[in-house]
Amino acid sequence: MRSAYSYLCLAMTTEAYRLLHQVDSPRELKRLTQEELRAYCDELRRYIIEECSVNPGHLASSLGAVELAAALHYVYDTPEDKVVWDVGHQTYAHKIITGRREAFRNKRRLGGISGFPRMAESEYDAFGGGHASVSISAAFGMAKAAELRGEKRKVVAVIGDGSMTGGLAFEGLNNAGASRNTDLLVILNDNNMAIDQVTGALKNCLLKMSTSVHYNRFKQRLWGMLSHTPRLLRLCQKTGNAVKQGVLNNSNLFESLNFRYFGPVDGHSLPELVRTLRALRDIPGPKLLHIITDKGKGYSPAEHDKPVWHAPGRFNPDTGERIVSQGATARYQDVFGETLLELARLDDRVVGVTPAMPSGCSMNILMQAMPERCFDVGIAEGHAVTFSAGLAAAGMVPYCNIYSSFMQRAYDNVIHDVAIQNLPVVLCLDRGGLVGEDGVTHHGLFDMAAFAAVPSLVVAAPMDERELRNMMYSALRAGCPYMIRYPRGNGAGAVWQGEPFEALPAGKGRRLREGGDVALLTVGTVGNAGARAAERAEAEGVSVAHYDLRFVKPLDEELLAEVGARFSRVVTVEDGSLRGGAGEAVAAWFNSHGFGPSVRSLGVGDVWVEHGTPAQLYALCGYDEESIYRAVKGSSI
């Protein structure tokens, strides 16, 4: 079989990394000739492929930004000059260039470096990343601070075309464009991809810009010649805009926001990138450089299947064969996707909404079967919720699927546009709880605590696949705002396909196990570890009554009254924040209703949880099976 990266010019040997091992900081990078810089990028790309094949991460995005990262550190004086990377999926080359080559082997592992930019990790990480569309606002703040302090540093924001679909990006452009004296460069890394293919009107706008090659190159040369005569330059800019709008009908979105637009530039041509960045470095005011790149560049499997190779897991670097562990159970996201299609076939009011995550949440199943009833709105969580509210107000039942940590960005929309108006929007929160290697920016720890405070909103958490399916069905029948949160990964093995739907009354839990010594109250999939712990404790002579709350809001008061009357000792477990969480709500209910059991709550304390495997993090936070077992036995953890 032909090697998956046979068209790269060096073999994977120690000699292949000759230049790579000479560079431990941008200072060493600047000593390379431009010919050596090209060879260095080839080695850098190989190193990322090799390391990600055994220690997975976000591969395709970083492969597409290798030349860009090298050119930025080659031209700019980092870390004095600031480079703000949006999201951070594309920063592996940046991390390796800035002294983390060996540490890269342990990225995303417990105790290792993050897969995203972290200010605490390196002075070269000018701003932390993890969520999309933040770079322009953050970089503008840095540029404005430099201006106010009389500092000459340069500030660059790197943002992808997927992230540019987020409203925050346009808020930053709007604000920065009104500040003509603030020196800011925005680099739009355009590869027509987010995780899945970019959607929306911006895609066509960027396509028109990228096809106006001759005009843009002429303008770029003209601005370069006139950069030292700003009055004449502004006159030419105004004249050019008038010509485009009145004659060519080719208005530039970014120029209308007072950004000087340059491009498009081949983002894999180092000579062109270096030459352009050097020229733009000396042009004052807000500027935007449009570069065209190929997500997955230099590795043919990633180039040909970009969504899969965004984060492919382990793989054979020579053949491109992915090493997929065959789980015995279905993934929760696939249970969601299959059930949504089933519900859409049952009820023509059902539609799906996702902010740029159709494959990540498995809404692509509905998208393929009924494309007219599925909407990818781009990386715009707030819009996704309010758009869903509009659909519901007009008689539809939207299932709006957003990762738990991303739903934090739409908190206001849930309250004002859905809950206050009591609209039947079903909010499905994928990746609830600890998500593992993506770390602190992606853990879905605050959803239950945050949304349980919202009146009229049902907040549910299934224990297994069957429960998820039935909660989705129950939400369709409920006719009110309904939130279902569930974790990443494989399910518990419950039979769900082909089963008849069961309507679950909101606010009703269930007793799973009889016992007399201690009550174990769990919510969500952590109940499966609780069930195993209770069985172990029973074998040790401790009789555990296990209850699955099912709902964080409303709580099952009849169940709690039974527990409060029968038990002096209660253990609660949740895969989320203890502050404001289910455990605190249970303890508060006992107190307000005159019951006095001792309540011990397991979950995530008032700390930031870093990256590691889910099993490692459950143990670290004290609510894995062993920790629950010790808690119900009365042992200290």
C-alpha positions in Angstrom: 0.0 0.0 0.0 1.3 3.5 -0.9 2.4 5.4 2.2 -0.2 7.8 3.4 2.4 10.6 3.3 4.7 9.4 0.6 4.8 12.8 -1.1 6.6 14.3 1.8 10.3 14.4 0.9 12.0 12.8 3.9 11.8 9.3 5.4 10.8 8.8 9.0 14.2 8.4 10.5 16.2 10.2 13.2 17.9 12.1 10.3 14.5 13.2 9.2 14.3 15.4 12.4 17.7 17.0 12.0 16.3 20.6 11.8 13.5 19.9 14.2 15.9 19.1 17.0 17.8 22.3 16.4 14.9 24.5 17.1 13.7 24.9 20.8 12.4 28.5 20.5 11.5 31.1 17.8 15.0 32.5 18.3 16.5 29.4 16.7 13.8 29.3 14.1 14.8 32.8 12.9 18.4 31.5 12.2 17.1 29.2 9.5 17.2 30.2 5.8 13.9 30.2 4.0 15.0 27.0 2.3 15.7 25.4 5.6 12.4 26.7 7.0 10.6 24.7 4.3 12.5 21.6 5.3 11.8 22.3 8.9 8.1 22.5 8.2 8.2 19.1 6.5 9.9 17.6 9.6 7.5 19.4 11.9 4.5 18.0 10.0 6.0 14.5 10.2 6.6 14.8 13.9 2.9 15.9 14.5 1.7 12.9 12.5 3.9 10.4 14.2 3.1 11.6 17.8 -0.6 11.9 17.2 -0.7 8.4 15.8 0.1 7.0 19.3 -1.1 9.8 21.5 -4.3 11.2 19.8 -5.4 14.8 19.5 -6.7 17.3 17.0 -4.6 16.4 14.0 -6.1 17.8 10.7 -6.4 21.4 11.9 -2.8 21.5 13.1 -1.5 20.0 9.9 -3.2 22.8 8.0 -1.5 25.5 10.1 2.1 24.3 10.1 3.4 26.9 7.6 1.4 29.6 9.2 2.8 28.9 12.7 6.3 28.8 11.4 5.9 32.0 9.4 4.4 33.9 12.3 7.3 33.0 14.7 9.8 33.6 11.9 8.6 37.1 11.2 7.3 38.4 14.6 9.2 38.9 17.8 7.3 36.5 20.0 6.6 36.4 22.9 6.9 40.2 23.0 4.6 40.4 20.0 1.4 38.5 20.8 -0.2 35.8 18.7 -3.7 34.8 19.8 -4.9 31.5 18.4 -8.7 31.0 18.1 -10.0 27.7 19.6 -6.5 26.1 19.7 -7.2 23.1 17.5 -4.5 24.3 15.1 -1.7 25.1 17.7 0.4 21.9 17.7 3.1 23.4 15.5 3.1 26.5 17.6 3.6 24.5 20.8 6.5 22.6 19.3 8.2 25.7 17.9 8.0 27.4 21.3 10.0 24.9 23.4 7.5 22.1 23.9 8.8 19.5 21.4 9.5 16.8 24.0 6.5 17.8 26.2 4.3 17.3 23.1 4.7 13.5 23.5 2.6 13.8 26.7 0.0 16.3 25.4 -3.5 15.8 26.8 -2.3 13.2 29.3 -2.6 13.6 33.1 0.2 15.9 34.1 1.2 16.7 30.5 0.7 19.8 28.5 -2.7 20.8 27.3 -3.9 20.3 23.7 -5.0 24.0 23.7 -3.2 27.3 24.4 -2.8 28.0 28.1 -1.3 31.2 29.5 0.0 29.3 32.6 1.8 26.8 30.4 4.0 29.1 28.3 4.7 32.8 27.8 4.2 32.2 24.1 0.5 31.3 24.7 -0.7 34.9 24.7 -4.3 33.9 25.5 -6.0 30.7 26.5 -8.2 28.9 24.0 -10.8 26.1 23.8 -14.0 27.8 22.6 -14.4 29.4 19.2 -14.6 33.0 18.0 -12.8 34.7 21.0 -9.4 35.6 19.3 -10.3 39.0 17.7 -11.9 40.4 20.9 -9.0 39.2 23.0 -6.3 40.4 20.6 -8.0 43.8 20.2 -7.9 44.2 24.0 -4.2 43.5 23.9 -3.6 45.8 21.1 -5.5 48.6 22.8 -3.5 48.0 26.0 -0.3 48.4 24.1 -1.5 51.6 22.5 -2.5 53.0 25.9 0.8 52.1 27.4 2.8 53.4 24.5 4.3 50.0 23.7 5.3 49.1 20.1 4.4 45.4 20.2 2.4 43.8 17.4 -0.7 41.8 18.0 -2.1 39.1 15.7 -5.3 37.1 16.0 -5.5 33.8 14.0 -9.1 32.7 13.4 -10.6 30.0 11.1 -13.5 30.5 8.8 -15.6 28.2 11.0 -14.9 30.3 14.1 -15.7 33.4 12.0 -19.3 32.3 11.9 -19.7 33.0 15.6 -21.2 36.3 16.6 -18.4 37.2 19.0 -16.0 37.4 16.1 -18.1 40.0 14.4 -18.5 41.9 17.7 -14.7 42.1 17.9 -14.4 43.2 14.2 -17.0 45.8 14.7 -15.3 47.3 17.8 -11.8 47.0 16.4 -12.7 48.5 13.1 -13.8 51.7 14.8 -10.4 52.1 16.3 -8.3 53.2 13.3 -5.1 53.8 15.3 -5.0 50.4 17.1 -2.4 48.1 15.4 -4.1 44.8 15.0 -3.7 42.0 12.3 -6.5 39.4 12.0 -5.4 36.4 10.0 -8.4 34.5 8.6 -7.3 30.9 8.0 -9.9 29.8 5.4 -10.1 26.1 4.7 -13.8 25.8 4.2 -14.0 23.7 7.4 -14.9 23.8 11.0 -15.1 20.3 12.4 -17.5 19.6 9.6 -17.9 21.7 6.5 -18.6 25.4 7.0 -22.2 26.4 6.3 -24.0 29.8 5.9 -23.7 32.9 3.8 -20.2 33.7 5.0 -18.9 30.7 3.1 -20.1 32.2 -0.2 -18.8 35.7 0.8 -15.3 34.2 1.4 -15.5 32.3 -1.9 -16.1 35.5 -3.8 -13.1 37.1 -2.1 -10.9 34.2 -2.9 -11.8 34.2 -6.5 -11.1 38.0 -6.9 -7.4 37.1 -7.0 -6.1 39.6 -9.6 -7.9 42.6 -8.1 -6.7 41.7 -4.6 -3.1 41.2 -5.7 -3.1 44.6 -7.4 -4.5 46.3 -4.4 -2.0 44.6 -2.1 0.9 45.8 -4.2 -0.6 49.3 -4.3 -1.0 49.5 -0.6 2.5 48.3 -0.1 3.8 51.1 -2.2 1.6 53.7 -0.5 2.0 52.5 3.1 4.1 55.5 4.0 1.6 58.0 2.6 -1.5 57.4 4.7 -3.6 60.2 3.4 -3.1 59.1 -0.2 -3.7 55.5 0.9 -7.0 56.3 2.5 -8.1 58.1 -0.7 -7.3 55.1 -2.8 -9.1 52.9 -0.4 -12.3 55.0 -0.5 -12.1 55.2 -4.3 -11.6 51.4 -4.6 -14.6 50.7 -2.3 -16.8 53.1 -4.4 -15.7 51.4 -7.6 -16.4 47.9 -6.2 -19.8 48.8 -4.9 -21.0 50.9 -7.8 -19.5 49.2 -10.8 -18.2 45.8 -9.8 -20.8 45.0 -7.2 -18.1 43.4 -5.1 -18.2 45.0 -1.7 -15.8 43.5 0.8 -17.3 42.6 4.2 -14.2 43.3 6.2 -13.4 46.6 4.5 -17.0 47.7 5.3 -15.9 47.2 8.9 -12.8 49.4 8.4 -10.3 46.6 8.1 -7.8 46.8 5.3 -8.2 43.5 3.5 -5.3 41.6 2.0 -5.4 38.4 0.2 -6.1 35.7 -0.6 -2.7 34.3 0.1 -1.6 30.6 -0.2 -1.2 29.6 3.4 1.2 26.8 2.5 3.6 29.0 0.5 6.2 30.0 3.0 7.9 32.6 0.7 4.5 34.3 0.1 3.5 34.1 3.8 6.8 35.5 5.1 6.9 38.3 2.5 3.2 39.3 3.2 3.6 39.2 7.0 6.7 41.3 6.8 4.9 43.9 4.7 1.8 44.0 6.9 3.9 44.3 10.1 4.7 47.9 9.2 1.2 49.0 8.1 -0.7 50.6 11.0 -4.3 50.2 12.0 -6.7 47.2 11.8 -5.9 44.8 9.0 -7.1 41.4 7.8 -5.1 38.9 5.9 -7.1 36.2 4.2 -5.1 32.9 3.7 -6.3 29.8 2.0 -5.2 26.5 3.6 -6.0 22.8 3.3 -7.1 21.1 6.6 -5.0 18.0 6.9 -2.3 19.3 4.6 0.5 16.8 3.9 -1.3 13.7 5.1 -3.5 12.2 2.4 -6.0 10.4 4.6 -6.7 13.7 6.5 -6.9 15.7 3.3 -9.5 13.3 1.9 -11.7 12.9 5.0 -11.3 16.0 7.0 -14.2 15.6 9.6 -13.0 12.1 10.6 -9.3 13.3 10.8 -10.2 16.3 12.9 -9.6 14.1 15.9 -9.1 10.6 14.5 -7.8 8.7 17.6 -4.9 6.3 17.2 -3.8 5.3 13.7 -1.1 3.7 11.6 0.9 6.7 10.3 2.2 4.7 7.2 -1.1 3.3 6.0 -3.6 5.8 7.5 -5.6 2.9 9.0 -7.4 4.1 12.1 -7.1 1.9 15.2 -10.6 2.0 16.5 -11.4 0.3 19.7 -14.6 -1.6 19.2 -16.8 -0.8 22.2 -19.4 -3.4 23.1 -22.0 -0.7 23.6 -23.4 2.2 21.6 -22.1 5.7 22.1 -24.6 8.0 23.7 -24.3 10.4 20.8 -25.4 7.7 18.4 -28.3 6.8 20.7 -29.3 10.5 20.4 -28.9 10.5 16.6 -30.8 7.4 15.9 -33.6 8.3 18.4 -34.0 11.8 16.9 -34.5 10.3 13.4 -37.1 7.9 14.9 -38.9 10.7 16.6 -38.8 12.8 13.4 -40.5 10.0 11.5 -43.2 9.8 14.3 -43.9 13.5 14.5 -43.5 16.0 11.6 -43.0 18.9 14.1 -39.6 17.5 15.1 -36.5 19.3 13.7 -32.8 19.2 14.7 -30.5 22.2 15.3 -26.8 22.1 15.9 -24.1 24.8 16.1 -21.5 23.2 13.7 -21.4 19.8 15.3 -23.5 17.5 13.2 -21.1 14.6 13.2 -19.9 15.3 16.8 -23.4 14.9 18.2 -24.6 12.4 15.5 -27.2 14.8 14.2 -25.8 14.0 10.8 -28.0 10.9 10.9 -31.1 13.1 10.7 -29.3 15.4 8.3 -28.7 12.6 5.8 -32.2 11.2 6.0 -34.2 14.4 6.2 -31.9 17.3 5.3 -34.8 19.8 5.2 -35.5 19.2 8.9 -32.0 19.6 10.2 -30.1 22.9 10.6 -26.4 23.5 11.1 -26.3 27.2 12.1 -22.5 27.5 12.4 -20.5 28.1 15.5 -23.2 30.2 17.1 -24.6 28.7 20.3 -26.7 31.6 21.3 -28.3 31.9 17.9 -28.9 28.1 17.9 -31.0 28.4 21.0 -32.9 31.5 19.9 -33.5 30.1 16.4 -34.9 27.0 18.1 -37.1 29.2 20.2 -38.4 30.8 17.0 -39.1 27.4 15.6 -41.0 26.4 18.7 -43.0 29.6 18.8 -44.2 28.7 15.3 -45.3 25.2 16.2 -42.2 23.0 15.7 -40.5 20.9 18.4 -36.7 21.6 17.9 -34.1 19.3 19.4 -31.2 21.7 19.9 -28.0 19.7 20.6 -25.0 21.6 22.0 -22.0 20.4 24.0 -22.5 21.1 27.7 -19.5 23.4 28.0 -20.5 25.3 24.8 -24.1 25.7 26.2 -22.6 28.1 28.8 -22.3 30.6 26.0 -26.1 30.5 25.5 -27.2 30.8 29.1 -29.0 34.1 28.5 -30.8 32.8 25.4 -32.1 29.7 27.3 -33.5 32.0 30.1 -35.0 34.8 28.1 -35.9 33.2 24.8 -36.9 29.7 25.9 -37.7 29.4 29.6 -39.5 32.7 30.2 -41.8 32.1 27.2 -42.3 28.4 28.2 -41.5 27.2 24.7 -41.1 23.5 23.9 -37.5 23.5 23.0 -35.6 20.3 23.8 -32.0 21.2 24.8 -29.8 18.1 24.5 -26.4 18.6 26.2 -23.8 16.2 24.8 -20.5 15.8 26.7 -22.0 16.5 30.1 -19.6 15.9 33.0 -15.9 15.1 32.8 -14.9 14.6 29.1 -11.3 13.5 29.6 -8.3 14.6 27.5 -9.8 17.8 26.1 -9.5 19.2 29.6 -10.6 22.2 31.6 -12.2 24.2 28.7 -14.4 21.3 27.6 -15.6 19.6 30.8 -19.4 19.9 31.1 -19.4 20.4 34.9 -21.7 23.4 35.4 -24.9 22.6 33.5 -26.9 21.0 36.3 -26.0 23.7 38.8 -26.6 26.5 36.3 -29.8 25.4 34.7 -31.6 23.9 37.8 -32.1 27.5 38.9 -34.2 28.4 35.8 -38.0 28.2 36.4 -40.1 26.1 34.1 -37.1 24.2 32.8 -37.0 20.4 33.3 -33.4 19.2 33.8 -33.0 15.4 33.2 -30.0 13.1 33.2 -30.3 9.5 31.9 -28.5 6.6 33.6 -28.2 4.6 30.4 -29.0 4.3 26.7 -32.6 3.3 27.2 -33.2 6.2 29.6 -31.8 8.7 27.1 -34.1 7.4 24.4 -37.1 7.6 26.7 -36.3 11.0 28.0 -36.1 12.3 24.4 -39.6 10.8 23.8 -40.8 12.3 27.1 -39.5 15.7 26.1 -41.5 15.6 22.8 -44.7 14.9 24.9 -43.9 17.4 27.6 -44.7 20.6 25.8 -42.3 22.7 27.9 -38.6 23.6 28.0 -36.7 20.4 28.5 -33.0 19.8 29.0 -31.3 16.4 28.8 -27.6 16.1 29.6 -25.6 13.0 29.0 -21.8 12.2 28.8 -19.3 11.5 26.0 -18.5 7.9 25.1 -20.0 4.5 25.3 -23.2 3.6 27.1 -23.8 1.1 29.9 -25.0 -1.7 27.6 -28.8 -1.3 28.2 -31.0 -2.6 25.4 -32.6 0.4 23.6 -33.0 -0.3 19.8 -36.4 -1.5 18.8 -37.8 -1.1 22.4 -41.2 0.6 22.7 -41.0 4.2 24.0 -41.9 4.8 27.6 -43.0 8.2 28.9 -41.1 9.2 32.0 -43.0 11.7 34.2 -40.9 14.8 34.9 -39.6 14.8 38.4 -40.0 11.1 39.2 -37.0 9.0 40.1 -36.9 5.3 40.8 -35.6 2.8 43.5 -33.1 0.5 41.9 -32.0 -1.5 45.0 -33.5 -2.1 48.4 -31.4 -1.6 51.5 -31.5 -0.6 55.1 -28.1 0.9 56.2 -27.4 3.8 53.8 -29.2 5.5 50.9 -27.2 6.1 47.7 -28.8 8.8 45.5 -27.2 9.1 42.0 -28.1 11.2 39.0 -27.1 10.4 35.5 -24.7 7.7 34.2 -22.5 7.8 37.3 -25.3 5.7 38.7 -23.8 2.7 37.0 -20.6 3.0 39.0 -22.9 3.5 42.0 -24.8 0.3 41.3 -21.5 -1.7 41.2 -20.3 0.0 44.4 -23.5 -0.8 46.2 -23.2 -4.5 45.2 -19.7 -4.6 46.5 -20.8 -3.0 49.8 -23.6 -5.5 50.1 -21.0 -8.3 49.9 -19.2 -6.6 52.8 -22.3 -6.5 55.0 -23.5 -3.0 54.3 -27.1 -2.8 53.0 -27.4 0.0 50.4 -30.6 1.3 49.0 -29.9 2.8 45.6 -32.1 5.5 44.1 -31.7 7.0 40.6 -33.0 10.6 40.7 -33.3 10.9 36.9 -34.2 14.6 37.3 -32.3 17.4 38.9 -35.2 19.7 38.3 -37.9 19.1 39.5 -36.7 16.8 42.3 -38.8 13.8 43.3 -40.1 15.0 46.6 -42.0 11.7 47.3 -38.7 9.8 46.9 -36.8 12.2 49.1 -39.4 12.0 51.8 -39.1 8.2 51.8 -35.3 8.5 52.0 -35.4 11.2 54.7 -37.8 9.1 56.9 -35.9 5.8 56.6 -32.2 6.7 56.6 -29.8 8.5 58.9 -27.0 8.4 56.3 -27.3 9.5 52.7 -24.6 9.6 49.9 -25.2 11.5 46.7 -23.2 11.2 43.6 -23.2 13.5 40.5 -20.9 14.0 37.5 -20.8 17.7 37.9 -20.1 20.7 40.2 -21.0 20.1 43.8 -21.6 23.9 44.3 -25.3 24.4 43.4 -25.6 20.8 42.2 -27.9 17.9 43.0 -26.3 17.0 46.3 -26.7 20.5 47.7 -30.3 20.5 46.4 -31.1 17.2 48.2 -29.5 18.4 51.4 -31.4 21.7 51.3 -34.7 19.8 50.7 -34.1 17.5 53.7 -33.3 20.6 55.9 -36.3 22.6 54.8 -38.7 19.7 55.3 -37.5 18.7 58.8 -35.5 15.6 57.9 -32.0 15.2 59.5 -30.0 12.6 57.7 -26.2 13.1 57.4 -25.6 13.9 53.6 -22.3 13.2 52.0 -22.0 14.5 48.4 -19.5 13.2 45.8 -18.8 15.2 42.7 -16.4 17.9 41.5 -15.4 20.4 44.1 -14.6 24.1 43.8 -11.5 23.4 41.5 -10.5 23.5 37.9 -10.1 19.9 36.6 -7.3 19.5 34.1 -6.9 16.8 31.3 -6.5 13.1 31.7 -8.5 9.9 31.0 -12.0 10.0 32.4 -11.1 7.1 34.7 -8.2 9.0 36.1 -10.2 12.2 36.6 -13.2 10.4 38.3 -10.7 8.9 40.8 -8.9 12.3 41.2 -12.2 14.0 41.9 -13.4 11.3 44.2 -16.5 9.8 42.6 -15.3 6.7 40.7 -16.6 3.3 41.8 -13.9 2.8 44.5 -14.7 6.2 46.0 -18.4 5.6 46.0 -17.8 2.1 47.6 -15.8 3.7 50.4 -18.3 6.4 50.9 -21.3 4.1 51.4 -19.2 1.9 53.7 -18.6 5.0 55.8 -14.8 5.2 55.0 -12.9 8.4 54.4 -11.9 9.0 50.8 
